[in-house]
Structure formats: structure tokens, C-alpha cells
Amino acid sequence: MTDKRDYYEILGVGRDVSKPELKKAYRKLAIQFHPDKNPDNKEAEDKFKEASEAYEVLNDENKRQIYDQFGHRGLEGAGHQGPSGFEDIFSSFGDIFEDFFGFGGGNGRGGRVRRGSDLRYNLTIDFMEAAFGTQKTISIPKLDVCPECEGSGCQDGTTVQTCSQCQGSGQFIQSQGFFKVKTTCPYCKGKGSVIPNPCRKCRGNGRVEITRKVQVKIPAGVDVGSKLRLTGEGEGPPASGGTPGDLYVVVNVKPHKFFQRDATDVVCVIDISFIQAALGEDIKIPTLVGDEILQIPKGTQYGDIFKLRGQGIASLRTGRRGDQVIKVIVKTPTKLNQKQIKLLKEFDKLDANKISNKLKNLFKNL
């Protein structure tokens, strides 16, 4: 189990906090513990990193959804590690630090980094794999950075050139009487640059189609619809110097022939004979980790519920296991021999609690 503090607690906000309120809370902490204001202060540095990680998760809708549902364990299973140092923090929050302190993360507002597309992969696993966790290798077809030109789109030894038709603006201005109309440059298609000598492998696109094998760590306790995020495993960036997208693995769980799931509890139904129900008996019950002895008490009725504590599925948030819930079905025999029939008739005569006797007594009292 992780020992990280709750992200909402770190920022001092409620779980229903809006994005503007979230930004305001983070701004206050970032100013208070910023390394420039606290030189050589290890405690302030740690609090600054902690607040930055909390804001980075809660400000991202997908990460926040995973965290709200599964906690830190869910983020770890989705491949999230948080910023490793100040360089990562300033790179991720260039715009927000420019708002706070008047400086950015190195890219500027006009040169925002282009990002590759996110991908989705539907992964089906067995019931037991969902209960105890597993690791899968999946193959992902995607566009990735061309290995020959490293995403530039140019042949080795050549470079991108400014479009000579639009002078790098990406637009043409055409005069029509008193009006001037801006149109996209047809030569560079609005990019402002052209590739005179395109790469032979990617033909100037900067990306090629590949199939990549990815290791996916499935945490114990995932359920149908659980979404795991693998940072940077999406498509490569559409331009040199950009960042790759993310891969979202959506989990589907095959049904089990004996167990059903109810949150962190596992539910099963067992059949017992009416003799076992009447006299009681110790019987073996399958559990997720092997057989257990369940004591059936005397007089057990159809539909009675029993529980094996701590024999369910681990919670993604807390790690605590639920219970195994056992519902009893008393089976009535359908094929009896003559001796069994005779014995049951004798038992019936001796049974003072049978329904017919109760009805007679009821009418007598009336």
C-alpha cells in the first residue's frame, strides 16, 4: 500500500473543487514553497513537489477520474509516476508559472508543444486475474516518430525551409476590391515551411506506422470498465520536438462459472440437501484462494446467507479485502426409493410443525 498523502488534503480543497478554485489553492502553495523563496530548504522543496504532483493529477480530468475511483494504486497501475524534479514541474506547468511568477517553462505561449493522439485498447482478462492482478503484453499499432529522420521529415543532411510563397506566414492575403481576404497557403498548407527533400522512409510525414509491444501491469481489484493510463504510449508527436500521447487500457472481465462480484465482495450459491439443512454439517466451500470449511447450522433455511470475512477482492483504494457471501439453496429430492418414501411418511406423522397441523390449530382457535 502506498503511503502518499491524499491529493485533496495536500492542496486543502474538497473533492468537489472546481478547476479555478484548484488553481487558486495550488498558486498559494506554489508561491509559499517555491525554491527561489526557500533556498536550501529541503522541507519546502518537498512540499513544493508534493503540491505540484497533486495539482498535476487533479487538474487533469482523466487522471482525476482514475484517482477519485481507485486512489494512488490506480494511478500507479496506469503508469503515472509524477514529476521527477523541478525541470519536469516547470516543463509541465510552464503556462501556470508564467501566470504566477512572470516566467514560463521555456516554450512560450506562441510555441506550444504539439502532442500525439491518445489511443484506446480494450483488454479482456479472467475473473481471477482481476481479483489478484496480473501483467499482460499487448501489441499496439500506431504512428510513431520516424527512426530515420527522427521526426523532422527530412532526408539526412537536409532541413526544413521557410515557404518562399508565403514567407513563413502560412497564409496568402488576396485583395478583392476594397477587401483583403486571408487564405491558407496552398504550397505549405498553412505550415509556413516546406520539406524540399523528404525522408524516404516516412515521405516527409515525420511518422511511420509501427506495432509496439507494451507491458501492462493490472492492479489487483480492477473491475469491468476500469481504465488504466500508460503515459507516453500513445501515438508519436505530429511534429519534431512534440510529446507523445497516452494509451488508455479499458478493462473487461470475463464472468466466473461459480463466483459473482459485488463491489469488493464475491458472491456464490451452494446447494445442500434438506437433511444437511435440518441436521447441520461442515462442508467444503471453494474460495478465491482454495477450499474453506463452512459450518451449516441445524435448521438452516432456503436462502440463508453466510459470510467468510476477508475472503473477497482487494479494494483498489485501501487494499482491504471484502467478504465471500454464500447463499444456501436447499434442494428437494426428486427420485426416492420405497424405503425413503416410507421413512419420510413416518417422519411426517411425527412432525408437529408441519403446515397441515398448524392450519388445523388455526381453525380450532377461530
N, C-alpha and C positions, 0 to 999 in steps of 0.2 A: 504493500500500500504506500502511496505517496505521502510525504509529509509537507507538501506545499500548502500555503495558506489559501483560503478562499479568495478568488479574484475580486469579488464584490466587496469583501471585507477590507482588502488591501486599499481599494480606492474609496472606501467609506460611502458606498452607494447601495441602494436597494436593488433587488433582482429585476424590477420593472423600470430601471433607469433608462431615460431616453438618450439618444446619441449626443445632443447638445449638453445635457447635464453630465454625461460621462466625460466628454471632452473638458468641461469646466473643472471636474474633480481631478482629472489627470493633470491638467495645466497647473493647478495649485501645488500638487505634489512634485511635479517636474521642476518647477521654479524653486521649491523649497530644498530639494535634494540634488539639484543639478551639480555636476562635478566642478564646474567653473566657480560655483559659490561655496563649494566644500572641498577645497584641495586637500589631498592626503587623508581624507576621511572615509575609511573603509565602510563604516556603518551607513553613511549617507549614500555611498556608491551602491551598496547592496539594495537599499530601499529604492533608489532611482531605477535600478534594473528590474526590481520586483514590480514596481508600479508600471514600468514600460511594458513588461510582459503581460500584465493584467489588462492594460489598455489595448494592446495589440490583439488579444483574443476577443475581448468583449466588444470592440469596435468593428470586428469582422462578423457579419451575420452568420456565416456558415460555422465558423469556429465557436461563436457564442451559442449556437443551437446545439452543437456537439457537447460543449461544456455544461450547458444547462441540463442536458439529458443524461450525460454519462460522467461528468466531472473530469478531473485531471487524468484518470485512467483512460477515458475515451479519447482525449487529445493525444496521449502518448501512443495509443493504438492507431491513431490517424497519422502518425509521423510528425506531430508538432513537437519541436524542441525549444522554441522560444529564441530570442536574440542572444547570441553568444557573447557579445561585447558591445561597447559604445559604438563601434563602427556600424554594426548591424542595426542598432537602435536608430542612429541618425539616418542611415540609409532607408529604413522603413518609414520613418516619420519626418522626412525632410520638410514636407509642407507644414506640419503642425509646429515644428520647431522654428520655422520661419515666422509663423504667426506669433509664437510665444516670445522669441528672443531676437528676431530680426535677421536670422541667418537660416540657410537651408541645408539639405543633406548632400549638396554637391551637384544636383541635376538642374535646379532652377525650374521655374514654373513653365517656361516655354519649351523645355526639352524633356517632357515627361516620358519615362521609360515605357516602351511598348511591351506588352505581355502576351505570352502564348495562350491558346484557348484551354479551358478546363475540360477534362474528359470524365466520362462516367463508365463504370464497369459493374455489371450485375454478377454477383458471386453467390452461388448456392453451396451451402455446407450442410453437414449432417447435424442432427439434434445434439449428439454428444460433443461434437466439435464446438458448437455454440455454447454448450454448458461449461466446457473446460478450456476453451481457447485452442488455437491451432496456428499453424503458419502455412500459407499457400504461395505457390509460384504461379503467377498469371502472365499471359502474353498480351501485350498492348500494342496494336497497330496505331501508329501516329506519325505526324510530321515532326521532324526534329532537325536541329541545326546541321547543315551540310558539313561533313567532316573534311572535305577538300578545301572549301573556301572559308570555313568557319563562320558561315552565315552572311558573308559580305556579298555573295552572288557573283563575285568577280574571279576571273582566272588569276592564277598565281602570278604575281608581279604587276598586276594592273589594279586600278582603283575606280571607285565611283566618281563620275564627273558631273559638275553642275550643268543642268539642262541649258543649252545655248538658245533655245527658243523662248523660254520664259524667264531666263536669267536666275533660275533657282526659286522663283516665287510660287511655282506650281499653278499659276493662273495666267490667262490672257485677258487683257482689257480691250474690248471692242467698242468702237464708237458707232452709234446708230442715231444720227441726227444730233439732237441735244443731249441724248442719253449715253451713258457709258455702262456697258454690261460686262461683268466678270464671268468668265467661263474656265472650266478646268483645262489645263494644258493637255492637248491630245498626244503630245510627244512623250512626256514623262508621266502622264496620267495623274497629275497633281502632286507627284513626289518631289519635284524640284530638282531631281537628279536622274541620271541615266547610267546604264552599265554598257559601255562600248564593247567590252569583251567578257561576255557572261561565262560563268563556270560551266564546264562541260557536264558535270555530274548533276547539278541542280538546275541548269539552264537559266541561271540568274535569279532563281527564286530565293536562294539562301537556305532553303529547307528541302529535305528529301523524306520520302516515306520509308519508315523502318518498323520493325516489330521488336519491342523491347520486353524482356522478361523482368518482372518486378516481384520482389518478396513482400507479401502482405502479412503482417502479424495481426491475428484476430484475437482480441482480448476475451477472456472468459466472461460469459454473461451477455454476449450480444444477442439481439433478437431480430425478428423479421423487420426490415426497414432500417436497421442500424446503418449509419453512414460513416465510413472511415475516410479520412482525408490524408492523402500522401502528397506532401508539399513538393513541388517541382517535378512531379512525374507526369504532368500533362504535356501538351504539345510545346515544341520549342518556340522561341520568340519569332515574330514575323520580321524582325529587323536585327541587324547586328548590334549587340550590346543590350538587348532586351532581356526579360526574365521569362522562364518557362511557366506554363500554367500548372494547375494541380490536378491530381487524379482522385476522383471520388469513387470509392468502392461501396456499393449498396448491397447489403447482405440479405439473402433469402435463406430460410432454414427449412430443411425437409421435415415433414411430420414423423414422429416416432410411433412404432406399432403398439407400444404399451403406455408411454408417458405422454401427457399433455402439459403445456406450460401455462401458468397463471402468474404473471409478473416474475417474482423470484421463486415461487412455489412450483413444484411438479405434482401433477395430479394423476392418479391411476385408479382403476376399478378392478376389484378382485371378486371372484365367485367363491362362495363357501356353501357347504351343504346345510340343510336345516338341522342336522344332528350336531354339526360343529357350532352352529349358531346357538342351539339350545344348551349344549353341554360345555362349550368353550374349548379352545385348543390353541396351542402355539404353532404358528405356521410360518414358512419362509416367504419373504416378500422381496422381489427384485428392487434394488435402489440404483442410483446413478453409479455407485462405486462397488456394487456387489450385493449379495443377499443379506437380509437382516431378519431377525425373528420378531414377529408381531404377535402379541398376546390377544387372542379373541376371547373376550369375557363371556361368561354364561349369559344367555338371554339376549344376545346381540340381535338387533332388528335389521330388516331390509333398509338400506340407505344410510346406516350409521357411518359416521366419519371418524377416522383415526389419523393421528399425525406422528410422523417421525421428525423430531426437531433437528434443524440444521442439515437436513439431507436434500435440500433443494439446490437452486442455482445461485451462484455468487452475484451480488449486486455490482454493477459497473462503478457505481458511485462510492459505495462503502466497503465492498469486498465481503460483506457478511452474506452467508448463505440462507436462503429461505427454507421452507419445510417441505416434506413429502406428504401430500394429502391422499389418504386412502379411503375410497368409498366402497362399502361392502354390499354385494348383491347376493341375497340368499336364494339359491337355486332349488326349485321344486323338482323332485324326481319324476320322470315321465314313464319309465319302464320298471315295474315292480313284479317280483315273483309272488307266488301264492303265500309263502311264509311271511314275506314282508307285509303283504296286504293284511294278513291275519293279525300280525303284531301291531300294525297301525290301528286296526279296528279296536283291539283291546286297549291301546293307549287312548283312543278317542273316548271309550266308555269311562275311563278313569280321569279324563281331563275336565276338571271343574271350571276351567276358564274358557272353554270353547264358546263360540259365538252363540250357538243354539241355546245353551244353558243360560247365558246372560239375557237373551231375549225373553225366555220363559220367566225368569225372575223379574224382568222389567214389567211384563204384562200383569204378573201377580201383584206387584206393588201398585199398578194403576187401578 
